[in-house]
């Protein structure tokens, strides 16, 4: 029961984290583009990242497809690792990205305890992988 609560709390907070980020990107597009340029990233990425944040949060919470949900987790992992690196290299605080990373790891590692559709990418998963009965 504890794993179910951990999953739903971490997943809800992770989704809100990503939705808040996307909302901020869209509400201050010029400011975020300037910040991206200062970090060395092209400004045109801002709109794409904002859309992907919305889609990733939706995929993880709705879990219409386990494969899509797991792909969203992978994308979030890479995004958060890059965010930590970018903020540390710019001399800023990576705390928000680290919090997001912890939420992501808890959500991903407890998902099979709370969801009927199991992810095949967790140790001890009963879902099997690539059609095998692992």
C-alpha positions as CSV (number, residue, x, y, z in Angstrom):
1,X,0.0,0.0,0.0
2,X,2.9,2.4,0.8
3,X,4.3,1.9,-2.8
4,X,0.9,2.9,-4.2
5,X,0.9,6.1,-2.2
6,X,4.5,6.8,-3.1
7,X,3.7,6.2,-6.8
8,X,0.6,8.5,-6.9
9,X,2.2,11.3,-4.8
10,X,5.4,11.3,-6.8
11,X,3.6,11.0,-10.2
12,X,1.2,13.8,-9.4
13,X,4.0,16.1,-8.2
14,X,6.1,15.2,-11.2
15,X,3.2,15.9,-13.6
16,X,2.5,19.2,-11.8
17,X,6.3,20.0,-12.0
18,X,6.2,19.5,-15.8
19,X,2.9,21.3,-16.3
20,X,4.1,24.3,-14.3
21,X,7.3,24.3,-16.3
22,X,5.4,24.3,-19.6
23,X,3.1,27.0,-18.4
24,X,6.0,29.2,-17.4
25,X,7.7,28.6,-20.8
26,X,4.6,29.6,-22.7
27,X,3.8,32.6,-20.4
28,X,7.3,34.1,-20.7
29,X,8.5,32.9,-24.0
30,X,10.9,35.8,-24.6
31,X,12.4,35.6,-21.2
32,X,12.9,31.8,-21.4
33,X,14.4,32.1,-24.8
34,X,16.9,34.6,-23.5
35,X,17.7,32.3,-20.5
36,X,18.2,29.4,-22.9
37,X,20.6,31.5,-25.0
38,X,22.6,32.4,-21.9
39,X,22.9,28.7,-21.2
40,X,24.2,28.1,-24.7
41,X,21.0,26.5,-26.1
42,X,19.2,27.7,-29.2
43,X,16.1,29.8,-28.5
44,X,13.9,27.8,-30.9
45,X,14.0,24.8,-28.5
46,X,11.8,26.6,-25.9
47,X,8.5,26.0,-27.8
48,X,9.3,22.4,-28.5
49,X,10.4,21.6,-24.9
50,X,7.2,23.3,-23.6
51,X,5.1,21.0,-25.8
52,X,7.1,17.9,-24.9
53,X,6.7,18.7,-21.2
54,X,2.9,18.8,-21.6
55,X,2.9,15.6,-23.6
56,X,5.2,13.8,-21.2
57,X,3.2,14.7,-18.2
58,X,0.0,13.5,-20.0
59,X,1.6,10.2,-21.1
60,X,2.8,9.3,-17.6
61,X,-0.4,10.2,-15.8
62,X,-2.9,8.8,-18.4
63,X,-0.8,5.7,-19.2
64,X,-2.8,5.0,-22.4
65,X,0.2,3.0,-23.5
66,X,2.8,1.5,-21.3
67,X,5.4,1.9,-24.0
68,X,4.6,5.6,-24.5
69,X,4.6,6.1,-20.7
70,X,8.0,4.5,-20.4
71,X,9.3,6.6,-23.3
72,X,8.0,9.7,-21.5
73,X,9.9,8.6,-18.4
74,X,13.1,8.2,-20.5
75,X,12.7,11.6,-22.0
76,X,12.1,13.2,-18.6
77,X,15.2,11.5,-17.3
78,X,17.4,12.9,-20.1
79,X,15.8,16.3,-19.8
80,X,16.4,16.4,-16.0
81,X,19.9,15.2,-16.3
82,X,20.6,17.9,-18.9
83,X,18.9,20.5,-16.7
84,X,21.1,19.6,-13.8
85,X,24.2,19.9,-16.0
86,X,23.2,23.2,-17.6
87,X,22.4,24.8,-14.3
88,X,25.5,23.7,-12.6
89,X,27.7,24.8,-15.6
90,X,26.0,28.2,-15.5
91,X,26.7,28.6,-11.8
92,X,23.1,28.4,-10.8
93,X,21.1,26.1,-8.6
94,X,20.2,22.7,-9.8
95,X,17.9,22.0,-6.9
96,X,14.6,22.1,-8.8
97,X,15.9,19.7,-11.4
98,X,17.3,17.4,-8.7
99,X,13.8,17.4,-7.0
100,X,12.3,16.5,-10.3
101,X,14.8,13.7,-10.7
102,X,14.0,12.2,-7.3
103,X,10.2,12.4,-8.1
104,X,10.9,10.7,-11.5
105,X,12.9,7.9,-9.9
106,X,10.3,7.2,-7.2
107,X,7.4,7.3,-9.7
108,X,9.1,5.0,-12.2
109,X,10.3,2.5,-9.6
110,X,6.9,2.2,-7.9
111,X,4.7,2.2,-11.0
112,X,4.1,-1.5,-11.2
113,X,2.7,-1.5,-7.6
114,X,0.0,0.9,-8.5
115,X,-0.9,0.2,-12.1
116,X,-2.7,-2.7,-13.7
117,X,-0.6,-2.4,-16.9
118,X,2.9,-3.3,-15.8
119,X,6.1,-1.9,-17.2
120,X,8.5,-4.6,-18.5
121,X,11.5,-2.4,-17.7
122,X,11.5,-2.9,-13.9
123,X,13.4,-5.7,-12.1
124,X,11.0,-8.4,-10.9
125,X,8.3,-7.3,-13.4
126,X,5.7,-9.9,-14.2
127,X,4.9,-8.3,-17.6
128,X,7.7,-10.0,-19.5
129,X,9.8,-8.3,-22.2
130,X,9.6,-8.4,-26.0
131,X,7.1,-11.2,-25.9
132,X,9.0,-13.5,-23.5
133,X,7.8,-14.9,-20.3
134,X,10.6,-13.6,-18.2
